[in-house]
């Protein structure tokens, strides 16, 4: 029996996840997680702190250039406490947002002072919206 109006499923038309891991020994600053294509639909940032960062003032923001906490602010990623923190949809750019052009999503990390340990995995859920 033939099916009418078969749906076409292409790899570019499925949900994608981009993963990035940050360890305590990584330098402070911004790093690229993924570049989402024009028209991408970004659902959320998922943050999993598998080992708490014990440095005073350790922070992690997720966003874009010009709005580094646009997807998830440090208060919501809470890398000083171990555990699953997602999906985080606290920022102005999070929760079902589209990007008008190719956009680099960034993790801005500060290990804090006096720390010795920490590990966090970040996953960005997005749909590329390709025709």
Protein Blocks (a to p, Z undefined) as FASTA:
>chain_A
ZZehiacddfklcccdddddddfklccddddfbdcdehiacfbdcdddfbdcfbghiacd
dddehiamlmbcfklnopmbgcddbdcfkbfkgghiacfbdcdddddddebehiabdcdd
ddddddehiZZ
